[in-house]
Amino acid sequence: MKTIALLAVAGLVAVPAFAGTPCEDVKAKIEAKLEQKGVKSYSLDVVDAKEEKPGRVVGQCDGGKKKIVYNRK
């Protein structure tokens, strides 16, 4: 069930509308949605868009120059 909730959140969050928003704002919105869904033990990392990092990309920021990667702990 948590996987389904996470996929729903990821689908809602990975919206191009966030692409031009500062990374901390996007990350805070994603964290709020994850906590609202009851997701615990996770990490969100802001990395360069071209960088390969394990995990699921759940958002973009800084004009598409960076991405936010979700990892479950």
C-alpha positions in Angstrom: 0.0 0.0 0.0 2.8 2.4 0.8 4.3 1.7 -2.6 1.1 2.7 -4.3 0.9 5.9 -2.2 4.5 6.7 -3.0 3.9 6.2 -6.7 0.9 8.5 -6.5 2.9 11.2 -4.7 5.8 10.8 -7.2 3.4 11.2 -10.1 1.9 14.4 -8.6 5.2 15.9 -7.6 7.2 15.3 -10.8 5.3 18.1 -12.5 7.2 20.4 -14.9 5.6 23.4 -13.1 8.2 22.9 -10.3 11.1 23.0 -12.8 11.7 26.8 -12.3 11.2 26.8 -8.6 14.1 26.9 -6.1 15.1 23.4 -4.9 14.4 24.0 -1.2 10.8 25.0 -1.9 10.2 21.9 -4.1 11.9 19.6 -1.6 9.8 21.0 1.3 6.6 20.4 -0.8 7.6 16.8 -1.5 8.5 16.2 2.2 5.1 17.6 3.3 3.3 15.2 0.9 5.3 12.2 2.0 4.7 13.0 5.6 1.0 13.5 5.0 0.9 10.0 3.4 2.6 8.6 6.5 5.9 7.7 4.7 8.8 7.4 7.1 12.5 6.5 6.8 13.3 8.2 3.5 15.8 10.6 2.0 15.4 13.3 -0.6 18.7 14.4 -2.3 19.1 17.4 -4.6 21.6 16.6 -7.4 22.6 17.9 -10.8 20.2 16.8 -13.5 22.9 15.0 -15.4 24.2 13.1 -12.3 23.3 9.4 -12.0 22.1 8.6 -8.5 20.2 5.5 -7.3 16.6 6.1 -6.5 13.5 7.5 -8.0 13.4 11.1 -9.4 10.4 12.8 -7.8 11.0 16.4 -8.9 13.0 19.0 -10.8 14.1 22.5 -9.8 16.3 25.4 -10.6 15.0 25.6 -14.2 15.6 21.8 -14.8 19.3 22.1 -13.8 18.8 19.9 -10.7 16.6 17.0 -9.8 15.3 15.6 -6.5 15.9 11.9 -5.9 13.9 9.8 -3.4 15.4 6.8 -1.6 13.6 4.6 1.0 15.8 3.7 4.0 
